[in-house]
Amino acid sequence: MGCGENNLATILTRDFDLSLQQKDNINRMGFWSGDTWAWELEWRRSLFVLEEELKEELMTMLSHISLRRLEDDSWLG
């Protein structure tokens, strides 16, 4: 998943390192609630205060990404 010309693993390295979902497709990282995607991120351990702040930054970035319910995941290159 990317944000502009960068991928999120590069932008938020610490969050990515703590994620249990590094190799998951998007469909394993949340669920549909009606027509709205709800992210359900999983971490190796409880996040420290700084990491919670980074998670909020990540969630803000993800909120700007539009997912479509009936389309397969794909990578943009």
PDB file of N, CA, C and O in Angstrom:
ATOM      1  N   MET A   1       0.861  -1.164   0.000  1.00  0.00           N
ATOM      2  CA  MET A   1       0.000   0.000   0.000  1.00  0.00           C
ATOM      3  C   MET A   1       0.903   1.221   0.000  1.00  0.00           C
ATOM      4  O   MET A   1       1.931   1.245   0.676  1.00  0.00           O
ATOM      5  N   GLY A   2       0.521   2.207  -0.742  1.00  0.00           N
ATOM      6  CA  GLY A   2       1.371   3.367  -0.852  1.00  0.00           C
ATOM      7  C   GLY A   2       0.682   4.660  -0.482  1.00  0.00           C
ATOM      8  O   GLY A   2      -0.537   4.737  -0.330  1.00  0.00           O
ATOM      9  N   CYS A   3       1.506   5.655  -0.347  1.00  0.00           N
ATOM     10  CA  CYS A   3       1.029   6.991  -0.041  1.00  0.00           C
ATOM     11  C   CYS A   3       1.862   7.935  -0.896  1.00  0.00           C
ATOM     12  O   CYS A   3       2.999   8.254  -0.549  1.00  0.00           O
ATOM     13  N   GLY A   4       1.299   8.382  -2.013  1.00  0.00           N
ATOM     14  CA  GLY A   4       2.088   9.136  -2.959  1.00  0.00           C
ATOM     15  C   GLY A   4       3.072   8.194  -3.629  1.00  0.00           C
ATOM     16  O   GLY A   4       2.691   7.127  -4.109  1.00  0.00           O
ATOM     17  N   GLU A   5       4.331   8.587  -3.662  1.00  0.00           N
ATOM     18  CA  GLU A   5       5.351   7.750  -4.291  1.00  0.00           C
ATOM     19  C   GLU A   5       6.028   6.811  -3.305  1.00  0.00           C
ATOM     20  O   GLU A   5       6.889   6.027  -3.703  1.00  0.00           O
ATOM     21  N   ASN A   6       5.663   6.868  -2.038  1.00  0.00           N
ATOM     22  CA  ASN A   6       6.281   6.034  -1.009  1.00  0.00           C
ATOM     23  C   ASN A   6       5.310   4.976  -0.521  1.00  0.00           C
ATOM     24  O   ASN A   6       4.097   5.182  -0.540  1.00  0.00           O
ATOM     25  N   ASN A   7       5.854   3.820  -0.073  1.00  0.00           N
ATOM     26  CA  ASN A   7       4.958   2.847   0.534  1.00  0.00           C
ATOM     27  C   ASN A   7       4.939   3.076   2.038  1.00  0.00           C
ATOM     28  O   ASN A   7       5.875   3.641   2.602  1.00  0.00           O
ATOM     29  N   LEU A   8       3.866   2.633   2.679  1.00  0.00           N
ATOM     30  CA  LEU A   8       3.686   2.909   4.108  1.00  0.00           C
ATOM     31  C   LEU A   8       4.744   2.215   4.967  1.00  0.00           C
ATOM     32  O   LEU A   8       5.081   2.714   6.041  1.00  0.00           O
ATOM     33  N   ALA A   9       5.275   1.075   4.515  1.00  0.00           N
ATOM     34  CA  ALA A   9       6.328   0.391   5.270  1.00  0.00           C
ATOM     35  C   ALA A   9       7.569   1.273   5.383  1.00  0.00           C
ATOM     36  O   ALA A   9       8.291   1.203   6.378  1.00  0.00           O
ATOM     37  N   THR A  10       7.821   2.097   4.378  1.00  0.00           N
ATOM     38  CA  THR A  10       8.969   3.004   4.397  1.00  0.00           C
ATOM     39  C   THR A  10       8.675   4.246   5.235  1.00  0.00           C
ATOM     40  O   THR A  10       9.538   4.721   5.972  1.00  0.00           O
ATOM     41  N   ILE A  11       7.455   4.769   5.120  1.00  0.00           N
ATOM     42  CA  ILE A  11       7.081   5.986   5.841  1.00  0.00           C
ATOM     43  C   ILE A  11       6.983   5.728   7.344  1.00  0.00           C
ATOM     44  O   ILE A  11       7.471   6.521   8.149  1.00  0.00           O
ATOM     45  N   LEU A  12       6.350   4.618   7.714  1.00  0.00           N
ATOM     46  CA  LEU A  12       6.099   4.314   9.127  1.00  0.00           C
ATOM     47  C   LEU A  12       6.785   2.997   9.500  1.00  0.00           C
ATOM     48  O   LEU A  12       6.126   2.017   9.847  1.00  0.00           O
ATOM     49  N   THR A  13       8.090   2.991   9.425  1.00  0.00           N
ATOM     50  CA  THR A  13       8.888   1.780   9.645  1.00  0.00           C
ATOM     51  C   THR A  13       8.589   1.128  10.983  1.00  0.00           C
ATOM     52  O   THR A  13       8.456  -0.093  11.054  1.00  0.00           O
ATOM     53  N   ARG A  14       8.482   1.909  12.035  1.00  0.00           N
ATOM     54  CA  ARG A  14       8.263   1.335  13.368  1.00  0.00           C
ATOM     55  C   ARG A  14       6.918   0.618  13.454  1.00  0.00           C
ATOM     56  O   ARG A  14       6.834  -0.484  13.996  1.00  0.00           O
ATOM     57  N   ASP A  15       5.860   1.242  12.919  1.00  0.00           N
ATOM     58  CA  ASP A  15       4.548   0.587  12.888  1.00  0.00           C
ATOM     59  C   ASP A  15       4.618  -0.709  12.100  1.00  0.00           C
ATOM     60  O   ASP A  15       4.076  -1.730  12.525  1.00  0.00           O
ATOM     61  N   PHE A  16       5.281  -0.669  10.961  1.00  0.00           N
ATOM     62  CA  PHE A  16       5.383  -1.855  10.117  1.00  0.00           C
ATOM     63  C   PHE A  16       6.120  -2.975  10.851  1.00  0.00           C
ATOM     64  O   PHE A  16       5.710  -4.134  10.787  1.00  0.00           O
ATOM     65  N   ASP A  17       7.199  -2.634  11.542  1.00  0.00           N
ATOM     66  CA  ASP A  17       7.969  -3.642  12.282  1.00  0.00           C
ATOM     67  C   ASP A  17       7.139  -4.305  13.379  1.00  0.00           C
ATOM     68  O   ASP A  17       7.361  -5.474  13.693  1.00  0.00           O
ATOM     69  N   LEU A  18       6.195  -3.586  13.961  1.00  0.00           N
ATOM     70  CA  LEU A  18       5.363  -4.115  15.046  1.00  0.00           C
ATOM     71  C   LEU A  18       4.109  -4.839  14.549  1.00  0.00           C
ATOM     72  O   LEU A  18       3.420  -5.501  15.325  1.00  0.00           O
ATOM     73  N   SER A  19       3.822  -4.712  13.274  1.00  0.00           N
ATOM     74  CA  SER A  19       2.601  -5.291  12.724  1.00  0.00           C
ATOM     75  C   SER A  19       2.684  -6.810  12.620  1.00  0.00           C
ATOM     76  O   SER A  19       3.722  -7.367  12.262  1.00  0.00           O
ATOM     77  N   LEU A  20       1.584  -7.459  12.937  1.00  0.00           N
ATOM     78  CA  LEU A  20       1.448  -8.899  12.708  1.00  0.00           C
ATOM     79  C   LEU A  20       0.914  -9.175  11.301  1.00  0.00           C
ATOM     80  O   LEU A  20       0.724 -10.330  10.921  1.00  0.00           O
ATOM     81  N   GLN A  21       0.675  -8.120  10.538  1.00  0.00           N
ATOM     82  CA  GLN A  21       0.029  -8.255   9.237  1.00  0.00           C
ATOM     83  C   GLN A  21       0.920  -7.794   8.090  1.00  0.00           C
ATOM     84  O   GLN A  21       0.413  -7.332   7.068  1.00  0.00           O
ATOM     85  N   GLN A  22       2.214  -7.909   8.237  1.00  0.00           N
ATOM     86  CA  GLN A  22       3.152  -7.407   7.232  1.00  0.00           C
ATOM     87  C   GLN A  22       2.937  -8.010   5.851  1.00  0.00           C
ATOM     88  O   GLN A  22       3.161  -7.333   4.848  1.00  0.00           O
ATOM     89  N   LYS A  23       2.519  -9.238   5.777  1.00  0.00           N
ATOM     90  CA  LYS A  23       2.360  -9.902   4.483  1.00  0.00           C
ATOM     91  C   LYS A  23       0.897 -10.131   4.103  1.00  0.00           C
ATOM     92  O   LYS A  23       0.609 -10.781   3.098  1.00  0.00           O
ATOM     93  N   ASP A  24      -0.018  -9.602   4.901  1.00  0.00           N
ATOM     94  CA  ASP A  24      -1.444  -9.797   4.631  1.00  0.00           C
ATOM     95  C   ASP A  24      -1.933  -8.908   3.501  1.00  0.00           C
ATOM     96  O   ASP A  24      -1.396  -7.827   3.263  1.00  0.00           O
ATOM     97  N   ASN A  25      -2.956  -9.379   2.811  1.00  0.00           N
ATOM     98  CA  ASN A  25      -3.696  -8.540   1.874  1.00  0.00           C
ATOM     99  C   ASN A  25      -4.639  -7.664   2.690  1.00  0.00           C
ATOM    100  O   ASN A  25      -4.916  -7.942   3.857  1.00  0.00           O
ATOM    101  N   ILE A  26      -5.111  -6.630   2.071  1.00  0.00           N
ATOM    102  CA  ILE A  26      -5.998  -5.689   2.758  1.00  0.00           C
ATOM    103  C   ILE A  26      -7.228  -6.388   3.316  1.00  0.00           C
ATOM    104  O   ILE A  26      -7.708  -6.035   4.393  1.00  0.00           O
ATOM    105  N   ASN A  27      -7.745  -7.383   2.589  1.00  0.00           N
ATOM    106  CA  ASN A  27      -8.979  -8.033   3.045  1.00  0.00           C
ATOM    107  C   ASN A  27      -8.813  -8.770   4.367  1.00  0.00           C
ATOM    108  O   ASN A  27      -9.808  -9.186   4.961  1.00  0.00           O
ATOM    109  N   ARG A  28      -7.588  -8.942   4.841  1.00  0.00           N
ATOM    110  CA  ARG A  28      -7.340  -9.566   6.139  1.00  0.00           C
ATOM    111  C   ARG A  28      -7.023  -8.533   7.223  1.00  0.00           C
ATOM    112  O   ARG A  28      -6.688  -8.895   8.350  1.00  0.00           O
ATOM    113  N   MET A  29      -7.128  -7.263   6.881  1.00  0.00           N
ATOM    114  CA  MET A  29      -6.737  -6.204   7.805  1.00  0.00           C
ATOM    115  C   MET A  29      -7.922  -5.370   8.272  1.00  0.00           C
ATOM    116  O   MET A  29      -7.751  -4.262   8.779  1.00  0.00           O
ATOM    117  N   GLY A  30      -9.116  -5.908   8.100  1.00  0.00           N
ATOM    118  CA  GLY A  30     -10.308  -5.177   8.522  1.00  0.00           C
ATOM    119  C   GLY A  30     -11.553  -5.875   8.037  1.00  0.00           C
ATOM    120  O   GLY A  30     -11.528  -7.055   7.690  1.00  0.00           O
ATOM    121  N   PHE A  31     -12.647  -5.131   8.017  1.00  0.00           N
ATOM    122  CA  PHE A  31     -13.928  -5.706   7.604  1.00  0.00           C
ATOM    123  C   PHE A  31     -14.827  -4.592   7.081  1.00  0.00           C
ATOM    124  O   PHE A  31     -14.613  -3.409   7.349  1.00  0.00           O
ATOM    125  N   TRP A  32     -15.843  -5.011   6.323  1.00  0.00           N
ATOM    126  CA  TRP A  32     -16.828  -4.061   5.824  1.00  0.00           C
ATOM    127  C   TRP A  32     -17.950  -3.905   6.836  1.00  0.00           C
ATOM    128  O   TRP A  32     -18.497  -4.891   7.332  1.00  0.00           O
ATOM    129  N   SER A  33     -18.283  -2.676   7.134  1.00  0.00           N
ATOM    130  CA  SER A  33     -19.429  -2.337   7.968  1.00  0.00           C
ATOM    131  C   SER A  33     -20.361  -1.527   7.075  1.00  0.00           C
ATOM    132  O   SER A  33     -20.211  -0.313   6.934  1.00  0.00           O
ATOM    133  N   GLY A  34     -21.322  -2.217   6.476  1.00  0.00           N
ATOM    134  CA  GLY A  34     -22.124  -1.572   5.438  1.00  0.00           C
ATOM    135  C   GLY A  34     -21.228  -1.317   4.245  1.00  0.00           C
ATOM    136  O   GLY A  34     -20.606  -2.245   3.729  1.00  0.00           O
ATOM    137  N   ASP A  35     -21.152  -0.078   3.799  1.00  0.00           N
ATOM    138  CA  ASP A  35     -20.276   0.281   2.679  1.00  0.00           C
ATOM    139  C   ASP A  35     -18.981   0.943   3.138  1.00  0.00           C
ATOM    140  O   ASP A  35     -18.261   1.523   2.326  1.00  0.00           O
ATOM    141  N   THR A  36     -18.680   0.864   4.427  1.00  0.00           N
ATOM    142  CA  THR A  36     -17.492   1.506   4.986  1.00  0.00           C
ATOM    143  C   THR A  36     -16.488   0.453   5.440  1.00  0.00           C
ATOM    144  O   THR A  36     -16.855  -0.499   6.130  1.00  0.00           O
ATOM    145  N   TRP A  37     -15.240   0.614   5.062  1.00  0.00           N
ATOM    146  CA  TRP A  37     -14.178  -0.281   5.486  1.00  0.00           C
ATOM    147  C   TRP A  37     -13.711   0.117   6.888  1.00  0.00           C
ATOM    148  O   TRP A  37     -13.425   1.289   7.133  1.00  0.00           O
ATOM    149  N   ALA A  38     -13.631  -0.838   7.802  1.00  0.00           N
ATOM    150  CA  ALA A  38     -13.140  -0.605   9.168  1.00  0.00           C
ATOM    151  C   ALA A  38     -11.818  -1.358   9.329  1.00  0.00           C
ATOM    152  O   ALA A  38     -11.782  -2.585   9.235  1.00  0.00           O
ATOM    153  N   TRP A  39     -10.754  -0.633   9.567  1.00  0.00           N
ATOM    154  CA  TRP A  39      -9.440  -1.241   9.738  1.00  0.00           C
ATOM    155  C   TRP A  39      -9.370  -1.950  11.082  1.00  0.00           C
ATOM    156  O   TRP A  39      -9.861  -1.441  12.089  1.00  0.00           O
ATOM    157  N   GLU A  40      -8.763  -3.115  11.090  1.00  0.00           N
ATOM    158  CA  GLU A  40      -8.555  -3.892  12.304  1.00  0.00           C
ATOM    159  C   GLU A  40      -7.093  -4.343  12.298  1.00  0.00           C
ATOM    160  O   GLU A  40      -6.761  -5.447  11.868  1.00  0.00           O
ATOM    161  N   LEU A  41      -6.241  -3.456  12.785  1.00  0.00           N
ATOM    162  CA  LEU A  41      -4.802  -3.708  12.755  1.00  0.00           C
ATOM    163  C   LEU A  41      -4.378  -4.503  13.982  1.00  0.00           C
ATOM    164  O   LEU A  41      -4.914  -4.322  15.075  1.00  0.00           O
ATOM    165  N   GLU A  42      -3.406  -5.387  13.778  1.00  0.00           N
ATOM    166  CA  GLU A  42      -2.936  -6.252  14.859  1.00  0.00           C
ATOM    167  C   GLU A  42      -1.449  -6.015  15.095  1.00  0.00           C
ATOM    168  O   GLU A  42      -0.666  -5.866  14.156  1.00  0.00           O
ATOM    169  N   TRP A  43      -1.082  -5.984  16.374  1.00  0.00           N
ATOM    170  CA  TRP A  43       0.289  -5.657  16.762  1.00  0.00           C
ATOM    171  C   TRP A  43       0.914  -6.797  17.574  1.00  0.00           C
ATOM    172  O   TRP A  43       0.209  -7.551  18.244  1.00  0.00           O
ATOM    173  N   ARG A  44       2.234  -6.910  17.504  1.00  0.00           N
ATOM    174  CA  ARG A  44       2.967  -7.949  18.246  1.00  0.00           C
ATOM    175  C   ARG A  44       2.858  -7.758  19.752  1.00  0.00           C
ATOM    176  O   ARG A  44       2.954  -8.720  20.514  1.00  0.00           O
ATOM    177  N   ARG A  45       2.659  -6.527  20.175  1.00  0.00           N
ATOM    178  CA  ARG A  45       2.575  -6.200  21.599  1.00  0.00           C
ATOM    179  C   ARG A  45       1.789  -4.911  21.743  1.00  0.00           C
ATOM    180  O   ARG A  45       1.452  -4.264  20.751  1.00  0.00           O
ATOM    181  N   SER A  46       1.500  -4.543  22.979  1.00  0.00           N
ATOM    182  CA  SER A  46       0.851  -3.255  23.233  1.00  0.00           C
ATOM    183  C   SER A  46       1.781  -2.135  22.777  1.00  0.00           C
ATOM    184  O   SER A  46       3.000  -2.219  22.925  1.00  0.00           O
ATOM    185  N   LEU A  47       1.191  -1.101  22.228  1.00  0.00           N
ATOM    186  CA  LEU A  47       1.984   0.015  21.716  1.00  0.00           C
ATOM    187  C   LEU A  47       2.322   1.006  22.817  1.00  0.00           C
ATOM    188  O   LEU A  47       1.508   1.275  23.700  1.00  0.00           O
ATOM    189  N   PHE A  48       3.545   1.551  22.754  1.00  0.00           N
ATOM    190  CA  PHE A  48       3.957   2.623  23.659  1.00  0.00           C
ATOM    191  C   PHE A  48       3.293   3.919  23.190  1.00  0.00           C
ATOM    192  O   PHE A  48       2.733   3.966  22.095  1.00  0.00           O
ATOM    193  N   VAL A  49       3.351   4.954  24.001  1.00  0.00           N
ATOM    194  CA  VAL A  49       2.698   6.231  23.688  1.00  0.00           C
ATOM    195  C   VAL A  49       3.151   6.755  22.326  1.00  0.00           C
ATOM    196  O   VAL A  49       2.312   7.137  21.510  1.00  0.00           O
ATOM    197  N   LEU A  50       4.444   6.781  22.066  1.00  0.00           N
ATOM    198  CA  LEU A  50       4.957   7.272  20.777  1.00  0.00           C
ATOM    199  C   LEU A  50       4.409   6.417  19.637  1.00  0.00           C
ATOM    200  O   LEU A  50       4.051   6.948  18.585  1.00  0.00           O
ATOM    201  N   GLU A  51       4.340   5.120  19.831  1.00  0.00           N
ATOM    202  CA  GLU A  51       3.834   4.222  18.795  1.00  0.00           C
ATOM    203  C   GLU A  51       2.340   4.427  18.562  1.00  0.00           C
ATOM    204  O   GLU A  51       1.869   4.306  17.431  1.00  0.00           O
ATOM    205  N   GLU A  52       1.599   4.734  19.611  1.00  0.00           N
ATOM    206  CA  GLU A  52       0.175   5.064  19.457  1.00  0.00           C
ATOM    207  C   GLU A  52       0.021   6.311  18.595  1.00  0.00           C
ATOM    208  O   GLU A  52      -0.890   6.395  17.770  1.00  0.00           O
ATOM    209  N   GLU A  53       0.912   7.277  18.788  1.00  0.00           N
ATOM    210  CA  GLU A  53       0.877   8.493  17.974  1.00  0.00           C
ATOM    211  C   GLU A  53       1.168   8.164  16.515  1.00  0.00           C
ATOM    212  O   GLU A  53       0.534   8.711  15.613  1.00  0.00           O
ATOM    213  N   LEU A  54       2.131   7.266  16.282  1.00  0.00           N
ATOM    214  CA  LEU A  54       2.442   6.836  14.918  1.00  0.00           C
ATOM    215  C   LEU A  54       1.266   6.074  14.307  1.00  0.00           C
ATOM    216  O   LEU A  54       0.984   6.205  13.115  1.00  0.00           O
ATOM    217  N   LYS A  55       0.591   5.290  15.122  1.00  0.00           N
ATOM    218  CA  LYS A  55      -0.594   4.561  14.649  1.00  0.00           C
ATOM    219  C   LYS A  55      -1.672   5.544  14.225  1.00  0.00           C
ATOM    220  O   LYS A  55      -2.321   5.343  13.199  1.00  0.00           O
ATOM    221  N   GLU A  56      -1.871   6.598  14.996  1.00  0.00           N
ATOM    222  CA  GLU A  56      -2.862   7.612  14.631  1.00  0.00           C
ATOM    223  C   GLU A  56      -2.486   8.288  13.316  1.00  0.00           C
ATOM    224  O   GLU A  56      -3.356   8.593  12.500  1.00  0.00           O
ATOM    225  N   GLU A  57      -1.196   8.520  13.115  1.00  0.00           N
ATOM    226  CA  GLU A  57      -0.718   9.083  11.846  1.00  0.00           C
ATOM    227  C   GLU A  57      -1.046   8.117  10.698  1.00  0.00           C
ATOM    228  O   GLU A  57      -1.507   8.532   9.635  1.00  0.00           O
ATOM    229  N   LEU A  58      -0.800   6.832  10.932  1.00  0.00           N
ATOM    230  CA  LEU A  58      -1.117   5.813   9.939  1.00  0.00           C
ATOM    231  C   LEU A  58      -2.618   5.804   9.638  1.00  0.00           C
ATOM    232  O   LEU A  58      -3.017   5.768   8.474  1.00  0.00           O
ATOM    233  N   MET A  59      -3.441   5.838  10.674  1.00  0.00           N
ATOM    234  CA  MET A  59      -4.892   5.812  10.486  1.00  0.00           C
ATOM    235  C   MET A  59      -5.370   7.038   9.704  1.00  0.00           C
ATOM    236  O   MET A  59      -6.307   6.944   8.912  1.00  0.00           O
ATOM    237  N   THR A  60      -4.733   8.172   9.924  1.00  0.00           N
ATOM    238  CA  THR A  60      -5.070   9.376   9.157  1.00  0.00           C
ATOM    239  C   THR A  60      -4.736   9.170   7.686  1.00  0.00           C
ATOM    240  O   THR A  60      -5.524   9.528   6.810  1.00  0.00           O
ATOM    241  N   MET A  61      -3.559   8.588   7.414  1.00  0.00           N
ATOM    242  CA  MET A  61      -3.184   8.304   6.027  1.00  0.00           C
ATOM    243  C   MET A  61      -4.161   7.328   5.386  1.00  0.00           C
ATOM    244  O   MET A  61      -4.575   7.510   4.241  1.00  0.00           O
ATOM    245  N   LEU A  62      -4.528   6.287   6.137  1.00  0.00           N
ATOM    246  CA  LEU A  62      -5.436   5.272   5.602  1.00  0.00           C
ATOM    247  C   LEU A  62      -6.827   5.836   5.346  1.00  0.00           C
ATOM    248  O   LEU A  62      -7.528   5.368   4.449  1.00  0.00           O
ATOM    249  N   SER A  63      -7.231   6.828   6.118  1.00  0.00           N
ATOM    250  CA  SER A  63      -8.569   7.407   5.943  1.00  0.00           C
ATOM    251  C   SER A  63      -8.715   8.112   4.598  1.00  0.00           C
ATOM    252  O   SER A  63      -9.831   8.348   4.136  1.00  0.00           O
ATOM    253  N   HIS A  64      -7.587   8.447   3.971  1.00  0.00           N
ATOM    254  CA  HIS A  64      -7.623   9.125   2.671  1.00  0.00           C
ATOM    255  C   HIS A  64      -7.597   8.142   1.507  1.00  0.00           C
ATOM    256  O   HIS A  64      -7.636   8.550   0.346  1.00  0.00           O
ATOM    257  N   ILE A  65      -7.531   6.853   1.813  1.00  0.00           N
ATOM    258  CA  ILE A  65      -7.495   5.826   0.773  1.00  0.00           C
ATOM    259  C   ILE A  65      -8.896   5.255   0.605  1.00  0.00           C
ATOM    260  O   ILE A  65      -9.517   4.803   1.567  1.00  0.00           O
ATOM    261  N   SER A  66      -9.375   5.281  -0.613  1.00  0.00           N
ATOM    262  CA  SER A  66     -10.731   4.815  -0.901  1.00  0.00           C
ATOM    263  C   SER A  66     -10.694   3.356  -1.343  1.00  0.00           C
ATOM    264  O   SER A  66     -10.083   3.026  -2.360  1.00  0.00           O
ATOM    265  N   LEU A  67     -11.345   2.488  -0.579  1.00  0.00           N
ATOM    266  CA  LEU A  67     -11.458   1.081  -0.943  1.00  0.00           C
ATOM    267  C   LEU A  67     -12.809   0.839  -1.586  1.00  0.00           C
ATOM    268  O   LEU A  67     -13.795   1.500  -1.258  1.00  0.00           O
ATOM    269  N   ARG A  68     -12.844  -0.113  -2.502  1.00  0.00           N
ATOM    270  CA  ARG A  68     -14.088  -0.469  -3.183  1.00  0.00           C
ATOM    271  C   ARG A  68     -14.460  -1.887  -2.806  1.00  0.00           C
ATOM    272  O   ARG A  68     -13.648  -2.805  -2.923  1.00  0.00           O
ATOM    273  N   ARG A  69     -15.656  -2.057  -2.364  1.00  0.00           N
ATOM    274  CA  ARG A  69     -16.115  -3.311  -1.781  1.00  0.00           C
ATOM    275  C   ARG A  69     -16.009  -4.513  -2.713  1.00  0.00           C
ATOM    276  O   ARG A  69     -15.596  -5.580  -2.260  1.00  0.00           O
ATOM    277  N   LEU A  70     -16.348  -4.399  -3.950  1.00  0.00           N
ATOM    278  CA  LEU A  70     -16.416  -5.560  -4.841  1.00  0.00           C
ATOM    279  C   LEU A  70     -15.213  -5.671  -5.783  1.00  0.00           C
ATOM    280  O   LEU A  70     -15.304  -6.335  -6.816  1.00  0.00           O
ATOM    281  N   GLU A  71     -14.095  -5.034  -5.443  1.00  0.00           N
ATOM    282  CA  GLU A  71     -12.894  -5.128  -6.264  1.00  0.00           C
ATOM    283  C   GLU A  71     -11.804  -5.859  -5.515  1.00  0.00           C
ATOM    284  O   GLU A  71     -11.676  -5.723  -4.298  1.00  0.00           O
ATOM    285  N   ASP A  72     -11.007  -6.647  -6.251  1.00  0.00           N
ATOM    286  CA  ASP A  72      -9.885  -7.367  -5.642  1.00  0.00           C
ATOM    287  C   ASP A  72      -8.783  -6.389  -5.246  1.00  0.00           C
ATOM    288  O   ASP A  72      -8.654  -5.305  -5.815  1.00  0.00           O
ATOM    289  N   ASP A  73      -7.980  -6.810  -4.240  1.00  0.00           N
ATOM    290  CA  ASP A  73      -6.785  -6.058  -3.870  1.00  0.00           C
ATOM    291  C   ASP A  73      -5.838  -6.030  -5.065  1.00  0.00           C
ATOM    292  O   ASP A  73      -5.802  -6.969  -5.861  1.00  0.00           O
ATOM    293  N   SER A  74      -5.083  -4.965  -5.182  1.00  0.00           N
ATOM    294  CA  SER A  74      -4.061  -4.917  -6.222  1.00  0.00           C
ATOM    295  C   SER A  74      -2.962  -3.960  -5.791  1.00  0.00           C
ATOM    296  O   SER A  74      -3.181  -3.058  -4.983  1.00  0.00           O
ATOM    297  N   TRP A  75      -1.786  -4.174  -6.343  1.00  0.00           N
ATOM    298  CA  TRP A  75      -0.641  -3.303  -6.083  1.00  0.00           C
ATOM    299  C   TRP A  75      -0.507  -2.329  -7.227  1.00  0.00           C
ATOM    300  O   TRP A  75      -0.660  -2.700  -8.391  1.00  0.00           O
ATOM    301  N   LEU A  76      -0.226  -1.099  -6.905  1.00  0.00           N
ATOM    302  CA  LEU A  76       0.059  -0.104  -7.937  1.00  0.00           C
ATOM    303  C   LEU A  76       1.558   0.069  -8.012  1.00  0.00           C
ATOM    304  O   LEU A  76       2.222   0.243  -6.991  1.00  0.00           O
ATOM    305  N   GLY A  77       2.082   0.024  -9.197  1.00  0.00           N
ATOM    306  CA  GLY A  77       3.537   0.126  -9.340  1.00  0.00           C
ATOM    307  C   GLY A  77       3.955   1.292 -10.167  1.00  0.00           C
ATOM    308  O   GLY A  77       5.149   1.505 -10.374  1.00  0.00           O
TER     309      GLY A  77
END
